[in-house]
Amino acid sequence: MQSNLHIRVAQVTLGILGVVDIARGLAHTYWLRYSAETIAQMDPHPDALLLLGVFGNSNFLTAGLFLLIVWQAPRLAGWVLGLIPAAIVIGAIGIRLNDVTMQSAFNGQYMMRVYLSVCVLVFAYWLVSELRLRRAARRSAGSGSAPNGSLSESSNGTSSAAARAGLGAITLLLVLSLSLSLSCGRDGVSPAAAGPQWVLNVADEAPGCVAERGESVPILNTAAGVRFVRTPAQRFAALPDYSFAPNYVSLNGLRMHYVDAGPKDGEVILLLHGQPSWSYLYRKMIPPLAEAGYRVIAPDLMGLGRSDKPIELGVHTFEQHVSWIKAFIRELELTQITLFAQDWGGLIGLRIAGDEPERFARLVAANTTLPVIPEGRNPFRVPHEVRIDCELAGASPFGDPQSADGDRGSEIRQRLPNFVFRLMHLRTFQGWINYALTAPDFMPSSIVEFATNRTLSPEEARAYDAPYPTLLHRAAIRTLPSMVAAIEQNNAPAWAALGEFERPFLFLGGEQDPNLGSRENQRKLTEHIPGAKHQAHARFDAHHFIQEDIGPVLADRVIRFMRLNPRRLNAGTGS
């Protein structure tokens, strides 16, 4: 009957959506990692994968409810199609009220847009048809005649054919959108896929929203044509707790700064920092390590701290930074090294330890790792062309801006259960890549402040920002997060070599670092590296910048680790 056509259309549509939700549930559970990395563009952290898996379970639940309604209560199908977009809108409003926006390339958006569009269109058709029939029924009841619930046979056949064609189009759209979500290109380019000649390009000059663009800064050149700037020495005057004399080594025309403390004949401890910090991060660890009789070497990565700063974003690649630190170690003729590395310092340091294990007597990894990503599976992307985004001025990359009273992030962390905070903290690394590259006022102090448990003093915050007076000086700190997009199998040989590293290895982590300080990351490293056996690995009440939170505690752990594991005379081999 024509009067039931709209019910039939809603019933069949809901049935199709039920089948689609079964497919989504399978993708979010049995093909979980592929869905996370390729479709959802998520950092494949265990908590994120667990959250996506729970979402997959809800897909199975909605699929079952949809199909049950289709089978037992088809007249409810239209109302359910209207309820779906209404529920999503209500939830989206709540998310927006919490200042959360999507920052990564989410390919599943194509599927969701078609899914919601189908719900809205079929619900609108069903609702209009239902209202017309009810008005007709009321008029018929008023006139005392039976409602004319049918049209001519030809009209009914034509309408039914149109309905079937519409349902076929809906099915085709859903299939095409699912295929597009699975196979479409992501927003940006993968350096790993683009090959070794890939270079990060800047689209245009700095816009007016950048306060200090550096037009008057003198630009220097190396013999090889690398353009760089040098931070004025007066910017480093009277920094709190950082009175170390500067030292420099020249690497192909670029000066790399380093702290050299303690006796020159002492065992070498090499401290490698990450992004966006510099050797200032180690100011609490250097004195006790030097007083214990060790020679402490703390370089600033090229482009950071007091080191020279190449201004082209494309110069700052992972392989180039590995090469610079290798050259630094050779220039200082460092051997029998005890490495302490955190964040990007660990990615660089562990890579070098795997490439040249004969130089290292011991390894300490603090909130760091060495990623090896299957070829073609790197989930991270960088923009085809980098443009400063003035809309990000004053924004926080983690959706948790600082308040005038201090560290609002610390207050939130205290109020939330740890597991909930870890899920909130997993705002994709892709968003961090995009923010660092394009925010006009990105400065290190805000990031260090966010990822520590303690509150920086104004003087400490200024010290972290001191090396970067203009946008030109910030090329390295802007680019380092995006370096992960160029990592796939290039770390595989080093990772394999670490699997045979039998000299002492220690993991020290911050419990509030939900990724690099996690138990999962600790197990990944300690179960792979033989030298980790029987060592006193530990996790502390600290955040990502663990040296800022508990620097003296870490120094004490390193001293005890070295004394309990005296260096071997044959440390020139991997065992």
LOMI-80659 format. One record per atom (N, C-alpha, C): residue in one letter; x, y, z. Coordinates in steps of 0.05 Angstrom, whole numbers, plus 5000, padded with zeros to 4 digits. Atoms other than C-alpha are relative to their C-alpha. Layout:
! LOMI-80659
aXYZ
...
END
This chain:
! LOMI-80659
m501749765000
m500050005000
m501850255000
q498549755002
q502350714984
q500450135027
s499849874974
s500850935055
s502349895017
n497850124984
n506250465081
n502750034986
l497549985015
l511550645030
l502250145016
h497949864985
h515151145075
h501049835023
i499150184979
i515350625131
i501949794989
r498350205013
r518250125083
r502850124993
v497549875007
v523550625060
v501750035025
a498549974975
a525550785132
a501049735011
q499350264990
q525550045150
q502549894984
v497750105016
v530249855092
v502550175005
t497749824994
t534750465105
t501349935026
l498850074974
l535550285178
l501349724999
g498750265003
g537149565158
g502750034986
i497549955013
i542549815111
i502050125019
l498249884980
l545450245167
l500949805020
g499250214982
g545349645212
g502349834989
v497950165013
v549549245163
v502650174999
v497749835000
v554249845156
v501350015028
d498949994973
d555049875232
d501349745007
i498650264995
i556849135233
i502850024988
a497449965013
a562449305183
a501850195016
r498449814984
r564649895226
r500949875026
g499250144976
g564649465288
g502349814995
l497850175007
l569048955254
l502650154995
a497749835006
a573749505230
a501250115026
h499049884975
h574249805300
h500949805021
t499150204981
t575749145335
t501949804987
y498250205012
y578548595290
y502150134982
w498049855016
w582149105244
w500650265014
l499849774982
l583449575302
l502350194992
r497649835005
r590549815286
r499750134973
y500349885027
y589049925212
y498050245002
s502049794998
s582850335230
s501150245015
a498949784985
a586650745281
a502050164984
e497849865013
e592650905238
e499250124973
t500649925028
t589550955168
t497450174999
i502649865002
i582351195180
i499850225021
a500349804978
a582151535248
a502450185003
q497649834998
q589251815241
q500850045029
m499449984971
m590451675315
m502849915005
d497650114989
d596951595351
d499449735012
p500950274992
p596750835360
p501049925028
h499450054972
h597650865436
h497949805011
p501950204990
p594450285475
p497450115010
d502549884990
d589450745509
d498250094977
a501549915023
a587351045443
a498749764985
l501150245013
l586550345412
l497849885017
l502250114983
l582450125473
l497550174997
l502349825003
l577950735465
l498649944973
l501250065026
l576950575391
l498749735000
g501350264998
g575549855407
g497350015015
v502649964986
v570150065457
v497950124981
f501849895020
f567150485401
f499149784981
g500850225017
g567149855358
g497949835013
n502150154986
n563149495411
n497450144998
s502549855002
s558050055409
s498949984972
n501050045028
n557649965333
n498549734998
f501450255000
f555749235344
f497350025014
l502549964985
l550449455395
l498050144983
t501949855017
t547249965349
t499149844976
a500750175023
a547449475291
a497849805009
g502050194991
g543648965333
g497350135006
l502649864994
l538449475356
l498650084974
f501249925025
f537449725285
f498649764986
l501150245013
l536349025257
l497649895015
l502350094984
l531748845315
l497650174994
i502249825006
i527449455301
i498949944972
v500850075028
v527349285226
v498249755000
w501450265000
w524948585243
w497450015016
q502350024982
q520148705301
q498350265002
a501449754996
a518149445301
a500650194978
p499249835022
p518849745231
p498850285001
r501249734998
r514250325248
r501750195016
l498249824985
l519650585295
l502450084984
a497549955015
a524950595241
a500350304993
g499849715006
g523351315220
g500950165023
w499249854976
w523851575291
w502949955006
v497250064994
v530451225300
v501950154981
l498449855019
l533251545237
l500250295007
g499849724990
g531552225266
g501650025026
l498649994974
l534452045334
l503049994996
i497150025004
i541351875305
i501350274997
p498649745002
p543252575280
p499550185024
a500549844977
a539852895340
a502049945023
a498150084979
a544152495388
a502850094994
i497349925008
i550452645349
i500450315003
v499849714996
v548953395349
v500250085029
i499949944971
i547653395424
i502849945011
g497350074991
g554253035436
g502150194989
a498049825012
a558053495388
a500050275014
i500149754986
i555554105425
i501549985027
g498550044975
g558153825491
g503049994996
i497150015006
i564953675459
i501150284994
r499149725007
r565454385430
r500050185025
l500049844976
l563554685497
l502549955017
n497550064987
n569854345524
n502450084984
d497849895016
d574054685471
d501749794986
v498650225014
v575854045434
v499250014971
t500550005028
t576654065359
t501849794987
m498450205014
m579153545310
m502450144986
q497649885011
q586353705290
q501449824979
s498750185019
s588153105247
s498349944976
a501550075025
a586152855178
a498549745006
f501750234993
f580352385196
f498549914975
n501350095025
n578551985134
n497249895004
g502750104994
g572451685168
g497950214997
q502049795003
q569152365160
q498249974976
y501650045024
y566952185090
y497749815005
m502050204993
m563251575115
m497950135018
m501849884981
m560151965173
m498250214987
r501749805013
r557752535129
r497849884984
v502050145015
v554152065082
v498049865018
y501750144981
y551451655140
y497950195012
l501949804988
l548452275174
l498250124979
s501749885021
s545952565108
s497749814993
v502150205006
v542151915093
v497950005023
c501949994978
c539051935163
c498250244999
v501549755001
v536852655156
v498050004976
l501750005024
l534052575085
l497749805002
v502150204998
v530251935098
v498150075023
f501849914978
f527652195165
f498150224991
a501649785010
a525252825131
a497749894982
y502150125017
y521652415077
y498049855016
w501950154984
w518651955129
w498250185016
l501649824983
l516352525174
l497950154983
v501949865017
v513152915117
v497749824992
s502050195009
s509552295092
s498249925023
e501650074977
e507352115162
e498050225008
l501749774994
l504552815175
l497750024980
r502149985021
r500752815109
r497949785004
l501950224995
l497652135124
l498250065024
r501549944976
r495552365193
r497950224995
r502049795007
r492353005165
r497849884983
a502150125017
a488752595113
a498149835017
a501750174982
a486352115167
a498150175016
r501849834984
r483652695209
r497850114982
r502149905018
r479952985148
r498049794994
s501850225006
s477052315132
s498249945023
a501650054976
a474852215203
a497950225004
g501949784998
g471452895202
g497849984981
s502150035021
s467652745138
s498549755003
g501550254996
g465652055162
g500649794979
s499350205021
s468851695102
s502649875007
a497450154995
a474451185102
a502250144986
p497749875013
p481351475087
p500849844975
n499150135025
n483751345017
n503049945003
g497350084993
g490050965035
g501649914976
s498550105023
s491950774964
s499450184976
l500349865025
l492951084896
l499649804978
s500350195022
s492150784828
s502349814999
e497950205002
e496150164812
e502450104986
s497649895014
s500550534763
s501550205017
s498749804982
s501851104812
s501549865022
n498750154979
n503450604866
n502549874990
g497750135011
g508150224821
g502250204994
t498049805005
t511650864800
t501450095025
s498949914974
s512651094872
s501849785012
s498450224990
s515150404892
s502649984985
a497550015016
a520150404835
a501950235008
a498349784992
a522551094856
a501249955027
a498950064974
a523350864927
a502249804998
r497950205003
r527350254905
r502550134988
a497749865011
a531750704863
a501450175021
g498849834978
g532751174922
g501649835019
l498650174981
l534650604968
l502649894987
g497550095014
g539550344915
g502150215000
a498049785000
a542751034911
a501250035028
i499049984973
i543251054987
i502249795005
t498050224997
t546750374988
t502650064985
l497649945015
l551450594933
l501750225013
l498649784987
l553151244969
l501549905025
l498750104977
l554750875033
l502449834993
v497750175008
v559150364998
v502350174989
l497949825010
l562850914960
l501450165021
s498849844979
s563851335022
s501849835018
l498350184984
l566550725060
l502649954985
s497650045016
s571450595003
s501850255000
l498549754999
l573451325002
l501550035027
s498849984974
s574751305077
s502549825002
l497850194998
l579250705069
l502350064982
s497949985020
s583150915008
s500950284993
c499449735009
c583251665001
c502750105011
g497549884990
g589652075009
g499450175024
r500449844975
r590652425075
r500950294995
d499449725002
d591353165086
d502950055006
g497249964997
g598653275074
g501649794986
v498350195013
v604552865052
v501749855020
s498350164983
s608552305084
s502950024990
p497250005009
p616052445081
p501149724996
a499050275003
a617151705091
a499349894973
a500850115026
a613251545028
a501250174977
a499049825021
a615952144989
a502949954993
g497350075007
g623051894993
g502150195012
p497949854986
p629752175016
p500350284989
q499749735011
q629352784971
q497850205009
w502249834991
w623153045006
w501050235018
v499249774984
v623853745036
v497450155008
l502249854990
l618954125079
l500150294989
n499949745013
n616954765043
n498350205015
v501549784989
v614655435070
v498550144978
a501749905022
a608855715030
a500450304996
d499849715003
d609756465044
d501450125024
e498749864978
e612856985089
e498250015024
a501549994975
a610657065161
a497950234998
p502149805001
p603957435165
p500250205024
g499949794980
g602458035209
g499449905028
c500650104973
c600057605267
c502449905015
v497550074987
v607257405281
v501350255011
a499149764987
a609857905331
a502950074992
e497249965006
e617357815318
e500849834976
r499450165024
r618757605246
r503049984994
g497250025004
g626157735248
g501150134976
e499049865024
e626858215189
e502750125003
s497449864996
s632758565221
s502249825010
v498050194990
v636357935244
v502049944978
p498050075021
p642957825207
p500049704995
i500150285008
i642757175168
i502849924990
l497350105006
l649356785163
l499749764981
n500050225018
n651356255113
n502449825004
t497850185000
t655655635116
t501249984972
a498850045026
a660355445060
a498349844981
a501850175016
a655154945037
a497450144994
g502449855007
g649855485033
g497749975020
v502150024980
v645955325096
v499750265014
r500549744987
r642755965122
r499249955029
f500650044972
f642556045197
f500250275015
v499849764983
v641756555253
v501349915026
r498650064975
r645356595320
r498750185022
t501349854978
t641856795385
t502150175015
p498149834986
p645357395418
p500649895028
a499050114975
a649457195479
a498550135024
q501349864978
q645957715523
q497349885008
r502650134994
r639457315518
r500449785022
f499550224981
f642856785563
f501250105026
a498949894975
a645257255617
a498149965023
a501550014974
a643057135689
a497649814999
l502250205000
l638656525674
l500149855027
p500050134974
p636456205740
p501249725000
d498850274996
d640755605762
d501549904975
y498650095024
y644455605695
y502450194996
s497649845001
s651355895705
s502349864986
f497950165013
f655155395662
f501450164977
a498549875021
a660655655616
a499349884973
p500750115026
p658855585542
p502549874986
n498050135016
n662855115498
n498849954972
y501150045027
y662255035422
y501949824984
v498550165019
v664354545369
v498850074972
s500949935027
s663954705294
s499449754984
l500850235017
l660154215250
l499250104973
n500649905027
n660554395177
n499150294999
g500549725000
g660455135192
g497850095020
l502049934980
l655055105246
l501149945028
r499150034972
r656555195320
r497949845016
m501750144981
m653654675368
m501050065028
h499349934972
h653554905440
h499849755018
y500250214981
y654754435498
y501050095027
v498949974973
v655754445573
v502049785005
d497950194993
d662054095597
d500750045029
a499649974972
a662054005672
a501349765013
g498750234987
g666053575720
g502849954990
p497250055007
p673053285716
p500349904971
k499650085028
k675753195645
k500649714996
d499350285002
d678152505661
d497949815012
g502150164989
g671652275691
g498549844979
e501750155019
e666951765660
e498050204987
v501649815015
v662752115607
v497049935003
i503050025001
i655252225617
i499150204979
l501049835022
l651952485554
l497050045004
l502849934996
l645352845567
l498850124975
l501349915025
l640852925506
l497150085006
h502749894996
h634653365510
h498349954975
g501850025023
g628653375464
g498850264992
q501349765011
q623653875437
q497750075018
p498649765009
p622354445451
p502050115021
s498249924978
s627354455509
s502850044989
w497249995007
w634854555510
w501549925025
s498450104977
s640554405559
s499250135027
y501049894976
y637154865609
y498349805016
l501650214987
l632654265624
l501649835019
y498250174984
y638653915655
y501450155023
r498649844980
r640654475703
r499949885028
k500250124974
k638354065763
k501549745002
m498650255000
m642053435743
m503050034997
i497149975006
i648753705719
i501750035025
p498249974976
p651553945787
p500449755016
p499550254984
p650353295827
p501549794984
l498550205016
l652952865769
l503050084999
a497249915001
a659253295763
a501349975027
e498950024973
e660253305839
e500649715007
a499550284995
a660052545838
a502549904985
g497650085014
g666252545794
g499849934971
y500450075028
y663352465725
y500350254982
r499949785020
r664552885663
r497350014986
v502749985009
v657753135643
v500050184975
i500149865026
i656653335570
i497050034993
a502849955007
a649953665553
a499850194976
p500249825024
p649453925481
p497250104996
d502649905010
d643954345452
d499849904971
l500550095027
l641054015390
l500350244981
m499749795020
m642554415327
m497350144996
g502449855003
g637454965321
g498650065027
l501349964974
l635754955396
l502150125020
g498349894980
g638655305457
g502050204990
r498049825008
r645255655446
r501449924973
s498950095025
s646855255383
s499050184977
d500949855024
d646455585314
d497449884990
k502750075007
k639655565283
k499550034969
p500850005028
p638655375209
p497150094997
i502649885001
i632655775187
i498149864980
e501750145018
e630055315132
e498749765014
l501350234987
l624854825158
l500949744989
g499350255013
g627054305108
g502749895009
v497450104991
v634054265139
v499649815024
h500350154975
h631253965203
h498549744995
t501150275003
t630153225188
t501249825022
f499050184980
f631052645235
f502849904994
e497450115007
e636852355197
e502250225002
q498049794998
q640353035196
q500750055030
h499349964971
h639753115272
h501549765011
v498450234993
v642352405281
v502950054991
s497349955012
s648252595236
s501550215016
w498749784984
w649653235276
w501149895027
i499150104974
i649952865343
i502349804996
k497750195006
k654352315313
k502650164996
a497749835005
a659052855288
a501050135025
f499349884974
f658953195356
f501649805017
i498650214984
i660952545391
i502849954989
r497450055011
r666552435342
r501950235005
e498349774996
e669153145348
e501150015029
l499050004972
l669653085424
l501349745008
e498750264996
e672352375417
e498949875026
l501350124977
l667352115468
l499849704997
t500250304999
t667751375486
t499149925028
q500950114974
q665250935542
q497750185012
i502149814993
i659051385543
i497849875016
t502650064987
t653351335593
t498050204989
l502049825013
l647451615554
l497650035018
f502649944988
f641651955589
f498550174980
a501449865022
a636452155538
a497050005006
q502949964996
q629252415540
q498850124974
d501549895023
d624052565486
d501549954974
w498650035025
w627252685418
w503049945004
g497250074994
g634052635451
g500349705002
g500050294999
g632251905462
g499849874973
l500250115027
l630051775391
l502750034986
i497449965012
i636652075368
i502249835014
g497950144985
g640951775423
g499849704998
l500350295003
l638051065420
l500749914971
r499350075028
r638751075344
r503149994998
i497150005001
i646151255352
i501249775015
a499050234985
a647150735406
a499649744985
g500350245016
g644350215359
g501850004976
d498249985023
d648550465300
d502949965009
e497250014991
e654950525341
e500249915029
p500250094972
p654150095404
p502749995014
e497350014988
e661750065414
e500750255016
r499349754986
r661650785439
r498650025028
f501749964977
f656750665496
f500549785021
a499650184977
a657950355565
a497349935013
r502650044987
r650850445591
r497950184986
l502249845011
l644050715569
l497950055021
v502349934983
v638651085608
v497950144982
a502249885015
a632051225573
a497950115018
a502049874983
a627351725606
a497850124983
n502249905017
n620551835573
n500850034971
t499150005028
t623051645505
t499849724988
t500250265013
t623151075454
t501650014974
l498950005027
l625850865386
l497949874982
p502150125017
p620150785336
p501049874975
v499750145026
v620250295279
v497249954989
i502750015011
i614150355234
i500149844974
p500150155024
p612249855180
p499950184975
e499949845024
e613650105110
e497250064989
g502649925010
g607850505083
g497850035020
r502049994979
r604250505150
r500350245019
n499749774982
n606651165180
n497550174999
p502649865000
p600151505202
p500250305000
f499849714996
f603052205208
f500650144973
r499749845025
r603052745154
r500850295007
v499449724998
v605753445145
v498650154977
p501349855022
p602453995103
p501850004975
h498549975025
h604454025030
h501650255000
e498649754996
e606254745044
e499350115027
v500449914973
v607155045113
v499350305000
r501049724998
r603155685126
r499450055030
i500849914973
i602656055192
i497050045001
d502949984997
d595456005216
d499450205023
c500549794981
c593556655250
c497749935019
e502250074982
e587256335279
e501049845024
l498950154977
l591855925325
l501350185020
a498849814981
a594456555359
a498649985027
g501150024973
g593556475434
g498849735007
a501150264995
a591255755426
a502049815013
s498250214989
s593955145463
s499849764983
p500250245016
p595754525424
p498549775013
f501250214985
f592654105479
f497250085010
g502749934991
g586154485488
g499850075029
d500049944971
d588154695558
d501750255005
p498349774998
p590455415557
p500750075029
q499149924973
q594255695616
q498250235010
s501549784988
s590456135664
s502050205011
a498349784989
a593056785693
a501049925027
d499250074973
d593556445761
d502249795001
g498050224999
g598355895740
g499349784981
d500350245018
d598055195712
d497349885003
r502750114999
r590855045698
r500049704994
g499750285007
g593054385668
g500549835025
s499550154976
s595754155736
s497549975017
e502550014984
e589154325770
e498149794988
i501850205013
i585253915718
i501049725005
r498950264995
r590053335726
r499449905028
q500550084972
q588853335801
q497149915003
r502950064996
r581253305792
r499249754984
l500850225017
l581052755739
l501349745008
p498750264997
p582152005747
p502249984979
n497650015018
n588851825715
n499249894973
f500750135026
f585751375661
f498550204982
v501549805016
v580851925639
v501950214990
f498249805010
f586452435636
f501849894978
r498350115021
r590751965595
r498549994973
l501550005025
l585151895544
l499850294989
m500249725009
m584252655542
m502750104989
h497349915008
h591752755535
h500749894972
l499250125026
l591852315473
l498850154977
r500649845024
r589652885428
r502249954981
t498150145017
t593152625367
t502650164997
f497449885005
f600452745356
f500050154974
q500349855025
q598352965287
q499250295005
g500849724993
g595053575318
g502450155011
w497649874990
w601553725355
w501950084977
i498449945024
i605353685289
i499050254987
n501149775014
n600554175257
n500350265016
y499849764983
y600554655316
y502950115000
a497249914998
a608154685322
a500950134974
l499249895026
l608954825248
l498750264994
t501649785011
t603555345240
t499150215020
a500849804980
a602055705306
a501850244999
p498349765003
p604456425302
p501650075025
d498849924974
d606356485376
d500949775016
f499150234985
f608755795394
f502750055013
m497649964985
m613955845449
m500449765019
p499550244984
p617355285489
p498850015028
s500849994972
s615355525559
s497249895004
s502850094997
s607955385548
s499949694999
i500050295003
i609454665527
i501349875025
v498750114976
v614354535584
v498150035024
e501949954978
e609254845632
e497849795000
f502250195002
f603754385607
f500849725009
a499150284996
a607853745611
a501949975023
t498650044975
t610653835681
t498050015022
n501849994977
n607453735749
n500450265016
r499549764985
r610654355778
r499550244982
t500549755015
t609355075758
t502750154997
l497649855005
l615055445725
l499850285011
s500049724992
s617056115755
s500150174974
p499849835024
p616656705707
p502950014989
e497249995009
e624356715705
e500749744985
e499550255013
e624555975687
e498749994972
a501350005026
a619456065632
a501550174980
r498449825018
r623556645603
r502649864991
a497650145007
a629656195605
a499549804978
y500650195021
y626355655563
y499550154973
d500649855024
d624256195513
d502450174990
a497849825007
a630856575513
a501349954973
p498650045026
p633956235452
p498550094975
y501749975023
y628156425407
y498650284998
p501249745000
p627157175401
p498250064976
t501649955023
t624057145331
t499149744987
l500950245015
l620456665284
l502349864986
l497750125014
l627056565246
l501549815019
h498550164981
h630156275309
h498549745008
r501650224991
r624455775318
r499649784980
a500450205021
a625255345255
a500249725011
a499650284989
a627854735294
a497749925018
i502150094981
i622754735350
i497349984986
r502450035016
r617254835298
r500049734985
t499950225019
t619654255256
t500449735013
l499450264989
l621953715304
l497749805003
p502250204998
p615053405318
p499449864973
s500750115026
s613953315243
s502149804990
m497950185008
m620452915238
m499149715002
v500950284997
v616652295261
v498649904975
a501450085025
a612852305195
a501949884980
a498050115018
a619352105161
a501349755010
i498850244988
i620751505205
i498349764993
e501250265003
e619050805182
e502149795006
q498150224995
q624350265173
q502950115004
n497349904997
n630350735179
n501349955027
n498950074974
n631050565253
n500249705004
a500150294996
a630249815242
a502749875006
p497450124993
p637749635240
p500950075028
a499249914973
a639050045303
a498349855021
w501750144981
w633049725338
w500949705003
a499050274999
a635649035319
a502649985016
a497450004985
a642549205346
a499550045030
l500649974972
l639449445412
l498949735012
g500950264991
g636348755416
g502349815008
e497650154992
e643448495425
e501850165019
f498449834982
f645849055472
f499849895028
e500050144974
e647848685535
e501150185023
r499049834979
r651049265572
r497650135014
p502349924983
p646749595627
p498250214986
f502149825010
f640249935606
f498050055022
l501949924979
l635550315652
l497850174989
f502349845008
f628550585640
f499050155025
l501149834980
l626151175682
l497750154987
g502349875013
g619151435668
g498350175018
g501949834985
g614051955689
g497249894997
e502650135001
e607351665708
e497950174987
q501949835013
q603752275681
q500550044971
d499650015029
d606752185612
d498649754990
p501650235007
p601351735583
p501149834977
n499050155023
n605451515523
n502849905006
l497250084997
l613051525532
l500749915028
g499550094973
g612651435607
g498449775009
s501950214993
s607650875605
s501449735005
r499050274995
r608550155629
r500449864973
e499750135026
e607449935557
e502650074987
n497549925012
n613350345533
n502449895015
q497950124984
q617550105591
q500449714992
r499750295008
r616049375572
r501249984973
k498950025027
k617449505499
k503050025000
l497149965000
l624549745515
l501449795017
t498550184982
t626349305574
t499849714992
e500150275010
e623848665542
e501649954975
h498550035025
h627648805478
h503050025004
i497249954996
i634349035505
i501149825022
p499150194980
p638148475541
p501250135025
g498749874977
g642048955586
g498050115020
a502049894981
a635449165619
a499549805023
k500650204980
k635148515659
k501450075027
h499049974972
h636048575735
h500750295007
q499649724994
q636149335732
q497650125015
a502049884983
a632249795779
a498350214984
h501749825015
h627350085728
h497950135018
a501849864982
a622650595758
a498350204985
r501749785010
r616851055744
r499350175024
f500249814979
f615751675785
f497550184997
d502249805001
d610352195802
d501150244985
a498949795017
a612752625744
a498750004973
h501349985026
h610552855676
h502149964978
h498250055023
h613852855607
h502750125004
f497549884995
f619253355624
f500949935028
i499550124974
i621452915681
i502450135013
q497749864988
q628053285691
q499250255015
e501049764987
e624153905709
e498649935026
d501550084976
d619853535759
d501849895022
i498550154980
i625053095794
i502949974992
g497250015010
g631953275766
g502049885020
p498150114981
p635853135831
p499549705005
v500650284996
v632352465840
v501149834977
l498950145023
l634252265769
l503049985002
a497150004997
a641452465781
a500949795019
d499350204980
d641652035843
d499749714988
r500450275012
r638751435804
r502249944980
v497950045020
v643851525749
v502649935014
i497550054984
i649651545800
i499949725011
r500250274989
r647150915834
r500149794978
f500050185023
f646050575767
f502949964990
m497350025010
m653150725745
m501849865020
r498350134979
r656250505811
r499449705002
l500850284999
l652349855811
l500849854975
n499350125026
n654349725739
n502650124989
p497549885009
p661749905732
p500549934970
r499650045028
r663849985660
r501949774995
r498350235007
r667049395626
r502350094982
l497649935017
l673949415594
l499549944971
n500550075028
n671149095531
n497550134990
a502449865009
a665649615522
a500150094972
g499949935028
g667949705451
g498449814983
t501750195016
t663349125430
t497250035010
g502849994993
g655949015435
g499449855025
s500650174976
s656648565496
s502050065022
END
